[in-house]
Structure formats: C-alpha cells, structure tokens
Amino acid sequence: MDSSWGYVILAEDEHGPIPRPVGSDYIGGAAMGEWDRAQPHACNVNLKTSITCSDDYLPKGVNCRTGPRTLLV
C-alpha cells in the first residue's frame, strides 16, 4: 500500500462505510463499554504510530503518523 487510506478502503469493502468524521466513541467501539464496566485501576496504550508535526518521511511505503491535535487527552 502507498497510503493508510488503502486500509480504510479494505475495511469498508469488508464491513461497510466508515462514518466521517468519527467521534472518540467510534474509535474504541464495543471495547469502551467493557472498559466502563471493568473500571480498571490502570491502563497501557500502544499507539503504534508517530506523533509529529514534521512532514519528513522515509520512502518506505506507508508512513503512519498523526499530529498532536488528534490526541484525546
């Protein structure tokens, strides 16, 4: 893939349209209800992307990144 949008297209082909824009409740899906039910004392999040304002990238195909303004704090 040359873009992460390719993964969005694959997901929509398999499961139907993804609403745009999506709210924070959509990102967690059904897991958020379980999170509320369990009331954990701690959590560990593996973001799996870079948080950056830079336009630099490696010419390696897909470069996953997000800007600081997209974070839910």
Secondary structure, 3 states (H helix, E strand, C coil): CCCCHHHHHHHHHHHCCCCCCCCHHHHHCCHHHHHHHHCCCCCCCCCCCEECCCCCCCCCCCCCEECHHHCCC
